[in-house]
């Protein structure tokens, strides 16, 4: 992933993907993509973006807004 925008806050470098600044870094990342543990990557995604987690975060946000 590029190191711009929201991607650095979503991608954990070396765990769920690679954050790259240059085309050369992206080329190297593609060569190393097999090193990413798919099971761990899936667990991270589920813990961050499951329906239960998302609902919890929305409720926390709404409560913050109305207080």
C-alpha positions, 0 to 999 in steps of 0.5 A, spaced: 500 500 500 502 507 499 504 511 505 498 516 503 491 517 506 488 512 511 492 506 508 498 507 514 493 506 519 489 500 516 495 496 514 500 494 519 507 493 515 509 486 515 503 483 518 497 485 514 501 488 508 506 493 506 507 500 506 511 503 501 513 510 499 516 508 492 515 504 486 522 500 488 519 498 495 512 496 492 516 491 487 520 488 493 513 488 497 510 484 492 516 479 492 515 478 499 507 478 499 508 470 501 511 472 508 504 475 510 501 470 514 494 469 512 491 467 518 493 472 522 491 477 517 484 475 517 484 475 525 486 482 525 481 484 519 475 481 523 478 484 530 477 491 527 472 490 522 467 485 525 459 487 525 460 487 533 466 491 533 463 496 528 457 497 532 461 498 538 465 504 535 459 507 532 455 507 539 461 510 542 462 515 537 454 517 537 455 517 545 460 522 544 457 527 539 450 527 543 454 529 550 
